[in-house]
């Protein structure tokens, strides 16, 4: 999930845009904004860049293994067909 500081900073930035007439409520608004933002983002099923990069590397490794296995199967099938044709 996202860094909690992200929500603090975003809530502070948004609350800094509040008119000075309601400045007394700023800390309460900031707290409510932070909680609301956390709730919204928690529903989005987001991953960090690090988690994404790890999954991308795993996927690439799996892709390479699949290609290697496909090549082995093709070689096996070719050898098998040569064996069958030489036996006839």
N, C-alpha and C positions, 0 to 999 in steps of 0.2 A: 504494500500500500504506500501511499505518498507520505512524505516526511511531515510530521505534525507542525514543524516550523512553517511549512508551506501554507497551512491553514491560518496560522497566526499572522503571517505577513499579508496574506490576501485579505483577511478580516480587517487588519489595520489600514490597509490601502483603501478598502471600501468605506470604512468608517471615517477616514480622513476627508471624504467627500461630503460628509454630513454637514448641513448648514450650522452655523455657529449658534443659532437660536436653540437648538436641541443638543448642544454640546455637553450638557450635564448628563445626558443619557448615553454618552459615547461608549463608556465601558460596558454597559449593559447591551447596547446594540452590537458592539464588537464581539462580545461573548455569544450572543444569539447568532450572529453571522457565522462565526467559527463553527458552532454546533450544526447549523443548517448546512454549511458547506461540507462538513465531514459526513453528514448523513447522505447528502446527494452523491458525493464521490464514492462512498462505500457501496452504493447500489450499482455503480458503473462497471464493476469487475475489471478494474485496471491493473496492469502489471508495471513494475519498474523497468527501466531501460536494461538494467543488469539482468533481471529475470528473462526479459525478451531475448537478450543476446545469448544467454545460456541455452534457451530453447532453440534458437536459430543454429547454434553450433551443434547441438544434439541432432537436429533435423538434417543438417549437412552431413554429419557422420553417418547417419542412418541411410541417407541417399547414396553415399559412397559405397556402403556395404551392400546395398541392394544392387547397384550396378555391378559390383564384383561378383555377387552371387549369380546374377543374370548371365555374366560372361562365363562363369563356371558351368552353368546349366547348358548354355549353347555349345561349349566345348564338349561336354559329356554327350549331348545329343548328337553332335557331329561324329564323335568317336563311335558311338553306338550304331549310327547309321552306316558307317564305314565297316564295322564288324559284321553287321547284318548283310551288307551287299557282298562282302568277301566270302561269306559262308554259303551263298547261293550258287 
